[in-house]
Amino acid sequence: MTATIAPDGELRQFEELVAGSSHELLQALSQTPIPADYVDRWQHTASRLSDAINRSVPPSLDAEQVAEIRGELLKILQQVADGDPARPLDSVETALLGLEAIRHIVRDALDRQAPGTGDARALLLGLQETLPRVGRRELAELLGVSERSIQRILASPTPVAPDRRLELLAGLVALLRRGWTPEGVVAWFKRPRPELAGRSPLEAIDDPESEQAIFELARHGRAEHGS
């Protein structure tokens, strides 16, 4: 019987596959001089790596992330097919950039899976640890609940199922924490955004149709201010 791999395990395995593909390309390029048949062999390698990555895309990724990954793979193969014979290594550079873009997609997906998913108490403890200078009142405002509700969940001796807003907030904070201070994370939620029709992420967070736009804003915010 095949063991079931948790979503984060699937993502980490996939990230390792992509990283290994990048390493394989860089290792070949590090040879001095580059072998004369490298470009010919690279065309086969590109197809093989692209096929392996395409077949291994984790089912836990959403449709938009899968489309982004396959779009990057298509660009890699297109560059190989249309490569300029006078600049044979351009397609290799395109592949490395595409593989790095795919890794960023996977890292974003891993970040969105906040520790403690499925347990409200664990998610709240994680938020308190990530936002150490954010008070209970401010945290309650972000969650749209009372301070007493937070205390009740934290005091529960058994796991409590989280609501949608808590899970979303935990995932967004996991994305933002690398690029912002705790105070900056809170401010990010309260700033109006044209992408959300002038609403702040906090005002739009309960709108299911805005969920993807909010996560895109968080991804871009992390890219601008962090890793």
PASETI-684702 format. One record per atom (N, C-alpha, C, O): x, y, z. Coordinates in steps of 0.05 Angstrom, whole numbers, padded with zeros to 5 digits, always signed. Layout:
N
XYZ ...
***
This chain:
227
+00017-00024+00000 +00000+00000+00000 +00018+00025+00000 +00036+00027+00016 +00012+00044-00018 +00028+00068-00019 +00021+00087+00003 -00003+00092+00008 +00041+00098+00017 +00037+00117+00039 +00026+00143+00028 +00034+00152+00006 +00007+00154+00042 -00004+00180+00035 +00015+00202+00043 +00024+00203+00066 +00020+00221+00025 +00038+00243+00030 +00021+00268+00036 +00004+00275+00020 +00027+00281+00058 +00012+00305+00065 +00017+00326+00045 +00038+00326+00031 -00001+00346+00041 +00002+00367+00021 +00029+00381+00023 +00042+00385+00003 +00038+00388+00048 +00064+00402+00050 +00087+00383+00042 +00107+00393+00031 +00084+00357+00047 +00105+00338+00038 +00106+00336+00008 +00128+00335-00003 +00083+00336-00005 +00082+00336-00034 +00096+00360-00045 +00112+00358-00064 +00090+00383-00034 +00102+00408-00044 +00132+00408-00040 +00146+00417-00058 +00141+00398-00017 +00170+00398-00012 +00184+00379-00031 +00206+00385-00041 +00172+00356-00036 +00183+00337-00056 +00185+00350-00084 +00204+00347-00098 +00163+00364-00091 +00163+00377-00117 +00184+00399-00118 +00197+00402-00139 +00187+00414-00097 +00207+00435-00097 +00235+00423-00100 +00252+00434-00114 +00240+00400-00087 +00266+00387-00090 +00271+00378-00119 +00293+00379-00129 +00249+00369-00132 +00252+00361-00160 +00260+00384-00177 +00278+00382-00194 +00247+00407-00173 +00253+00431-00189 +00281+00441-00183 +00296+00448-00201 +00289+00441-00157 +00316+00449-00149 +00337+00431-00161 +00358+00440-00170 +00331+00405-00162 +00349+00386-00174 +00353+00391-00203 +00374+00387-00214 +00331+00399-00217 +00333+00405-00245 +00351+00429-00250 +00368+00428-00268 +00348+00449-00233 +00366+00473-00235 +00395+00465-00231 +00413+00474-00245 +00399+00448-00211 +00426+00440-00204 +00439+00424-00228 +00462+00428-00234 +00422+00408-00241 +00432+00392-00263 +00442+00411-00286 +00462+00406-00298 +00426+00432-00291 +00434+00451-00312 +00459+00466-00305 +00477+00469-00321 +00460+00475-00280 +00483+00491-00271 +00509+00474-00271 +00530+00483-00277 +00506+00449-00263 +00529+00431-00262 +00541+00427-00290 +00565+00427-00294 +00523+00424-00310 +00533+00421-00337 +00546+00446-00348 +00566+00445-00362 +00535+00469-00340 +00546+00495-00349 +00573+00501-00336 +00588+00517-00347 +00578+00489-00313 +00603+00495-00299 +00627+00481-00311 +00650+00488-00304 +00622+00463-00330 +00645+00450-00343 +00660+00470-00361 +00647+00486-00375 +00686+00469-00360 +00702+00487-00376 +00722+00471-00392 +00739+00456-00381 +00721+00473-00419 +00701+00488-00434 +00675+00472-00434 +00674+00448-00429 +00653+00486-00441 +00627+00472-00443 +00629+00452-00466 +00638+00459-00488 +00621+00427-00462 +00623+00407-00483 +00609+00416-00509 +00589+00429-00509 +00621+00408-00531 +00611+00417-00557 +00583+00407-00562 +00567+00420-00576 +00576+00383-00551 +00549+00372-00556 +00529+00381-00535 +00507+00370-00533 +00537+00400-00517 +00520+00407-00495 +00493+00417-00504 +00472+00409-00494 +00492+00435-00524 +00467+00446-00533 +00449+00425-00544 +00425+00425-00539 +00460+00406-00560 +00443+00384-00570 +00432+00367-00547 +00408+00360-00547 +00449+00361-00528 +00440+00345-00505 +00419+00361-00489 +00401+00349-00477 +00423+00388-00487 +00405+00404-00471 +00376+00403-00482 +00358+00404-00466 +00373+00401-00508 +00346+00399-00519 +00331+00374-00508 +00308+00375-00501 +00346+00352-00506 +00334+00328-00495 +00329+00331-00465 +00309+00323-00454 +00349+00343-00452 +00347+00347-00423 +00323+00365-00416 +00308+00359-00397 +00319+00386-00431 +00297+00405-00426 +00270+00390-00428 +00252+00394-00411 +00267+00374-00448 +00242+00359-00452 +00238+00340-00429 +00216+00337-00418 +00259+00326-00421 +00257+00306-00399 +00250+00319-00373 +00232+00310-00359 +00264+00341-00366 +00258+00355-00341 +00230+00367-00341 +00216+00365-00320 +00222+00379-00363 +00196+00391-00365 +00174+00370-00361 +00154+00374-00347 +00178+00347-00374 +00158+00326-00372 +00157+00315-00343 +00135+00310-00333 +00180+00312-00330 +00181+00302-00302 +00167+00322-00284 +00152+00314-00266 +00172+00348-00287 +00159+00368-00270 +00129+00369-00275 +00114+00371-00256 +00122+00368-00300 +00093+00370-00308 +00078+00346-00295 +00055+00350-00286 +00089+00322-00296 +00076+00299-00285 +00075+00299-00255 +00059+00284-00243 +00092+00315-00242 +00095+00314-00213 +00081+00338-00199 +00084+00341-00175 +00067+00355-00214 +00054+00378-00202 +00035+00368-00180 +00017+00352-00185 +00039+00377-00155 +00022+00367-00133 -00007+00375-00136 -00013+00397-00144 -00026+00356-00129 -00054+00362-00131 -00063+00383-00111 -00085+00394-00114 -00047+00389-00090 -00055+00408-00070 -00052+00437-00080 -00062+00456-00067 -00039+00441-00103 -00037+00468-00115 -00064+00475-00127 -00078+00458-00138 -00070+00501-00127 -00095+00509-00139 -00092+00512-00169 -00069+00511-00180 -00114+00516-00183 -00114+00516-00213 -00096+00538-00224 -00082+00534-00244 -00097+00561-00211 -00080+00584-00221 -00051+00578-00218 -00035+00585-00235 -00043+00566-00195 -00015+00559-00191 -00006+00538-00211 +00017+00540-00222 -00022+00518-00216 -00016+00498-00236 -00012+00511-00264 +00006+00504-00279 -00030+00529-00271 -00028+00543-00296 -00003+00559-00298 +00010+00559-00320 +00006+00572-00277 +00031+00587-00277 +00055+00569-00281 +00072+00575-00297 +00055+00546-00268 +00077+00527-00271 +00078+00516-00299 +00100+00516-00311 +00056+00509-00310 +00056+00498-00337 +00062+00520-00358 +00074+00514-00379 +00055+00544-00351 +00063+00567-00369 +00093+00570-00370 +00104+00575-00391 +00106+00568-00346 +00135+00570-00346 +00148+00547-00361 +00168+00551-00375 +00137+00523-00358 +00148+00500-00373 +00145+00504-00403 +00163+00497-00418 +00122+00515-00411 +00118+00520-00439 +00138+00540-00450 +00148+00537-00473 +00144+00561-00435 +00164+00581-00443 +00191+00568-00446 +00206+00575-00465 +00198+00550-00428 +00224+00536-00430 +00226+00520-00456 +00245+00522-00471 +00205+00505-00461 +00205+00488-00486 +00204+00505-00511 +00216+00498-00531 +00189+00527-00510 +00188+00545-00533 +00215+00557-00539 +00222+00559-00563 +00229+00565-00518 +00255+00577-00522 +00275+00556-00534 +00292+00564-00550 +00272+00531-00525 +00290+00510-00537 +00284+00507-00566 +00302+00504-00583 +00258+00507-00573 +00250+00502-00601 +00257+00526-00619 +00265+00522-00642 +00256+00550-00608 +00260+00574-00625 +00288+00587-00619 +00292+00609-00628 +00305+00572-00606 +00331+00584-00598 +00347+00594-00621 +00347+00583-00643 +00362+00616-00616 +00380+00627-00636 +00406+00611-00637 +00420+00609-00617 +00412+00599-00660 +00437+00583-00662 +00462+00599-00654 +00482+00587-00645 +00461+00625-00658 +00484+00642-00651 +00487+00646-00621 +00508+00654-00611 +00465+00642-00607 +00465+00646-00577 +00453+00620-00565 +00431+00622-00553 +00467+00598-00566 +00455+00572-00558 +00449+00570-00529 +00432+00553-00521 +00462+00586-00512 +00457+00583-00483 +00435+00600-00473 +00428+00599-00449 +00423+00616-00491 +00400+00633-00482 +00377+00616-00471 +00364+00623-00451 +00372+00593-00484 +00350+00576-00475 +00356+00564-00447 +00337+00558-00432 +00382+00560-00441 +00389+00549-00415 +00383+00571-00394 +00373+00564-00372 +00390+00595-00400 +00385+00617-00381 +00355+00620-00377 +00346+00624-00354 +00339+00618-00399 +00310+00620-00396 +00300+00597-00378 +00282+00601-00362 +00311+00574-00381 +00303+00551-00365 +00308+00555-00336 +00292+00550-00318 +00332+00566-00330 +00339+00571-00302 +00320+00592-00289 +00312+00589-00266 +00314+00612-00304 +00295+00633-00294 +00268+00621-00290 +00254+00627-00270 +00259+00604-00309 +00233+00592-00307 +00231+00573-00283 +00211+00572-00269 +00252+00557-00279 +00253+00539-00256 +00252+00554-00230 +00239+00546-00211 +00266+00577-00229 +00265+00593-00205 +00238+00605-00200 +00228+00606-00177 +00224+00613-00222 +00197+00623-00219 +00178+00601-00208 +00161+00606-00192 +00182+00576-00217 +00166+00554-00207 +00172+00549-00178 +00153+00544-00162 +00197+00551-00170 +00203+00548-00141 +00189+00569-00124 +00180+00563-00102 +00187+00593-00134 +00174+00614-00119 +00144+00608-00116 +00133+00613-00095 +00132+00596-00137 +00104+00588-00135 +00100+00567-00113 +00082+00569-00097 +00119+00548-00112 +00117+00527-00092 +00122+00538-00064 +00108+00531-00045 +00142+00556-00062 +00147+00568-00036 +00123+00584-00026 +00117+00583-00002 +00110+00598-00044 +00086+00613-00036 +00064+00593-00025 +00051+00599-00005 +00061+00571-00039 +00041+00551-00031 +00049+00540-00003 +00031+00535+00013 +00074+00535+00001 +00083+00525+00027 +00078+00545+00049 +00069+00539+00071 +00084+00570+00043 +00080+00592+00063 +00050+00594+00070 +00044+00600+00093 +00033+00590+00051 +00004+00592+00056 -00006+00571+00075 -00027+00574+00088 +00009+00548+00076 +00001+00527+00094 +00013+00533+00122 +00033+00521+00129 +00000+00550+00137 +00010+00559+00162 +00011+00535+00182 -00006+00517+00181 +00032+00534+00200 +00033+00513+00219 +00008+00511+00236 -00003+00532+00244 -00002+00487+00241 -00025+00484+00257 -00051+00485+00242 -00073+00485+00254 -00050+00484+00215 -00075+00484+00199 -00093+00462+00209 -00083+00439+00212 -00118+00468+00213 -00137+00448+00223 -00142+00450+00253 -00160+00437+00263 -00126+00465+00267 -00130+00469+00296 -00129+00498+00302 -00108+00511+00300 -00152+00509+00311 -00154+00538+00316 -00134+00547+00337 -00122+00569+00335 -00131+00531+00358 -00113+00538+00380 -00084+00541+00370 -00069+00560+00376 -00075+00521+00353 -00048+00522+00343 -00044+00546+00324 -00023+00558+00324 -00065+00552+00308 -00063+00575+00290 -00061+00601+00306 -00045+00619+00299 -00076+00604+00328 -00075+00628+00344 -00048+00630+00358 -00036+00652+00359 -00038+00608+00368 -00011+00609+00381 +00010+00617+00361 +00029+00632+00367 +00007+00607+00336 +00026+00614+00315 +00025+00643+00308 +00045+00656+00304 +00001+00655+00307 -00002+00683+00302 +00010+00700+00324 +00023+00720+00319 +00006+00692+00349 +00017+00707+00371 +00048+00706+00370 +00061+00725+00377 +00059+00683+00362 +00088+00681+00360 +00099+00697+00337 +00120+00709+00340 +00084+00698+00315 +00094+00712+00291 +00090+00742+00295 +00105+00758+00284 +00069+00750+00310 +00063+00779+00314 +00066+00785+00344 +00046+00792+00357 +00090+00784+00354 +00093+00786+00384 +00086+00813+00395 +00079+00814+00419 +00087+00834+00380 +00081+00861+00390 +00052+00870+00384 +00045+00893+00388 +00037+00851+00373 +00009+00857+00367 -00008+00848+00390 -00008+00824+00397 -00023+00866+00402 -00039+00859+00425 -00063+00842+00419 -00071+00839+00396 -00075+00831+00440 -00099+00814+00437 -00122+00829+00424 -00137+00817+00408 -00126+00855+00431 -00148+00870+00419 -00144+00873+00389 -00163+00870+00374 -00119+00879+00380 -00114+00882+00352 -00117+00856+00337 -00127+00855+00314 -00108+00834+00349 -00111+00808+00337 -00141+00801+00334 -00149+00790+00314 -00157+00808+00354 -00185+00802+00353 -00198+00818+00330 -00216+00808+00316 -00189+00843+00326 -00199+00859+00304 -00193+00846+00277 -00210+00845+00259 -00168+00836+00274 -00161+00823+00249 -00178+00798+00244 -00185+00792+00221 -00185+00784+00266 -00200+00759+00263 -00230+00764+00263 -00245+00745+00256 -00239+00788+00269 -00268+00793+00270 -00282+00779+00292 -00306+00772+00289 -00268+00775+00315 -00280+00762+00338 -00275+00779+00363 -00261+00799+00361 -00286+00770+00385 -00280+00784+00410 -00255+00773+00423 -00246+00751+00417 -00243+00789+00441 -00220+00779+00456 -00227+00754+00472 -00211+00736+00476 -00252+00754+00482 -00261+00731+00498 -00261+00706+00481 -00255+00684+00491 -00269+00708+00456 -00269+00685+00438 -00241+00673+00435 -00237+00649+00435 -00222+00691+00432 -00194+00682+00429 -00185+00668+00455 -00173+00647+00453 -00191+00679+00478 -00183+00667+00503 -00196+00640+00506 -00184+00621+00516 -00222+00637+00498 -00236+00612+00500 -00223+00590+00483 -00220+00567+00492 -00215+00597+00459 -00201+00578+00441 -00174+00570+00453 -00167+00546+00453 -00159+00589+00463 -00133+00583+00473 -00134+00566+00498 -00116+00551+00504 -00156+00569+00513 -00159+00553+00538 -00171+00526+00534 -00173+00510+00552 -00180+00520+00509 -00193+00495+00503 -00174+00471+00507 -00151+00472+00496 -00181+00450+00521 -00164+00427+00525 -00163+00409+00501 -00146+00391+00499 -00182+00413+00482 -00183+00396+00458 -00181+00414+00433 -00188+00437+00435 -00173+00402+00410 -00171+00418+00386 -00198+00430+00378 -00219+00418+00382 -00197+00455+00367 -00220+00469+00358 -00218+00474+00328 -00197+00484+00319 -00238+00467+00313 -00237+00472+00284 -00236+00502+00278 -00253+00516+00288 -00217+00511+00262 -00216+00540+00256 -00237+00548+00235 -00245+00532+00219 -00245+00573+00237 -00263+00583+00216 -00247+00592+00192 -00222+00594+00194 -00261+00598+00171 -00247+00606+00146 -00230+00630+00150 -00207+00631+00139 -00239+00650+00164 -00224+00675+00167 -00198+00670+00182 -00177+00682+00175 -00198+00654+00203 -00174+00648+00217 -00154+00634+00199 -00130+00641+00200 -00163+00615+00183 -00145+00601+00165 -00133+00620+00145 -00109+00619+00139 -00150+00637+00133 -00140+00657+00114 -00119+00676+00126 -00098+00681+00115 -00126+00686+00150 -00108+00705+00163 -00081+00692+00169 -00060+00704+00165 -00082+00667+00179 -00057+00653+00185 -00040+00649+00160 -00016+00652+00160 -00053+00642+00137 -00039+00638+00112 -00027+00664+00102 -00004+00664+00092 -00042+00686+00104 -00032+00712+00095 -00009+00721+00112 +00011+00732+00102 -00011+00718+00138 +00011+00727+00156 +00036+00710+00150 +00058+00721+00151 +00032+00684+00145 +00055+00667+00138 +00070+00678+00113 +00094+00676+00111 +00055+00688+00094 +00067+00700+00070 +00081+00726+00076 +00103+00732+00066 +00069+00743+00092 +00078+00770+00097 +00101+00772+00117 +00116+00792+00117 +00103+00753+00135 +00121+00756+00158 +00150+00759+00151 +00166+00771+00166 +00158+00749+00127 +00187+00751+00120 +00194+00779+00110 +00218+00786+00110 +00174+00794+00102 +00181+00820+00090 +00172+00844+00107 +00179+00867+00101 +00157+00839+00128 +00146+00861+00144 +00150+00856+00174 +00152+00833+00183 +00152+00878+00189 +00151+00876+00218 +00123+00869+00226 +00104+00871+00210 +00119+00859+00251 +00092+00854+00260 +00073+00877+00257 +00050+00874+00248 +00083+00902+00263 +00066+00925+00259 +00060+00930+00230 +00038+00939+00223 +00080+00924+00213 +00076+00928+00184 +00055+00908+00173 +00040+00915+00155 +00055+00884+00184 +00035+00864+00175 +00007+00874+00181 -00011+00873+00164 +00003+00885+00205 -00023+00895+00213 -00031+00918+00195 -00054+00920+00186 -00012+00936+00190 -00018+00959+00173 -00025+00950+00145 -00042+00963+00132 -00012+00929+00135 -00018+00919+00108 -00047+00911+00106 -00060+00917+00085 -00058+00899+00126 -00086+00890+00125 -00105+00914+00125 -00128+00911+00115 -00097+00937+00135 -00116+00959+00138 -00114+00980+00115 -00129+00998+00115 -00094+00976+00097 -00091+00996+00076 -00109+00991+00052 -00109+00969+00041 -00125+01011+00043 -00143+01007+00020 -00127+01001-00005 -00105+01010-00009 -00138+00984-00022 -00125+00975-00046 -00143+00978-00071 -00166+00971-00070 -00132+00990-00092 -00148+00992-00117 -00156+00964-00128 -00177+00961-00140 -00139+00944-00123 -00144+00917-00133 -00169+00905-00119 -00180+00885-00129 -00176+00916-00096 -00199+00906-00081 -00222+00927-00081 -00238+00928-00063 -00223+00942-00103 -00244+00962-00106 -00244+00983-00084 -00264+00992-00074 -00219+00990-00075 -00216+01010-00055 -00219+01000-00027 -00216+01016-00008 -00224+00975-00024 -00226+00963+00003 -00198+00955+00013 -00180+00951-00003 -00195+00953+00039 -00171+00941+00050 -00173+00911+00050 -00195+00901+00049 -00151+00896+00052 -00153+00867+00054 -00170+00859+00078 -00185+00839+00076 -00169+00874+00100 -00185+00867+00123 -00215+00870+00117 -00232+00854+00126 -00222+00890+00101 -00250+00895+00094 -00260+00874+00074 -00284+00868+00073 -00241+00863+00058 -00249+00844+00037 -00246+00815+00045 -00253+00797+00029 -00234+00810+00068 -00226+00783+00075 -00249+00763+00077 -00245+00739+00073 -00273+00773+00083 -00296+00755+00085 -00311+00751+00059 -00331+00737+00058 -00300+00763+00037 -00312+00760+00011 -00297+00737-00004 -00274+00741-00012 -00309+00714-00008 -00295+00692-00020 -00284+00698-00048 -00264+00688-00056 -00298+00716-00063 -00289+00723-00090 -00264+00740-00089 -00250+00742-00110 -00257+00752-00066 -00233+00768-00064 -00209+00753-00053 -00187+00764-00052 -00213+00728-00046 -00192+00713-00033 -00166+00712-00049 -00144+00717-00040 -00169+00704-00075 -00145+00701-00092 -00131+00728-00096 -00107+00729-00095 -00147+00750-00099 -00134+00776-00103 -00119+00784-00078 -00098+00797-00080 -00129+00778-00054 -00116+00785-00029 -00089+00769-00027 -00069+00781-00020 -00090+00744-00034 -00065+00728-00033 -00045+00738-00054 -00021+00738-00049 -00054+00747-00077 -00036+00758-00097 -00023+00783-00086 +00001+00788-00090 -00038+00800-00073 -00027+00824-00060 -00006+00817-00040 +00015+00830-00038 -00011+00796-00024 +00008+00788-00003 +00033+00777-00016 +00055+00783-00006 +00031+00762-00038 +00054+00752-00052 +00071+00775-00062 +00096+00775-00060 +00058+00795-00075 +00073+00817-00086 +00085+00834-00064 +00107+00844-00067 +00070+00837-00042 +00081+00852-00019 +00106+00840-00008 +00125+00853+00000 +00106+00813-00006 +00130+00799+00004 +00153+00802-00015 +00176+00806-00007 +00147+00801-00041 +00169+00803-00061 +00182+00831-00060 +00206+00833-00065 +00165+00851-00054 +00176+00879-00054 +00192+00884-00029 +00211+00900-00030 +00185+00872-00007 +00197+00879+00019 +00213+00856+00032 +00225+00860+00053 +00212+00832+00020 +00226+00810+00033 +00236+00791+00012 +00241+00798-00011 +00239+00765+00021 +00251+00745+00003 +00229+00731-00013 +00234+00714-00029 
***
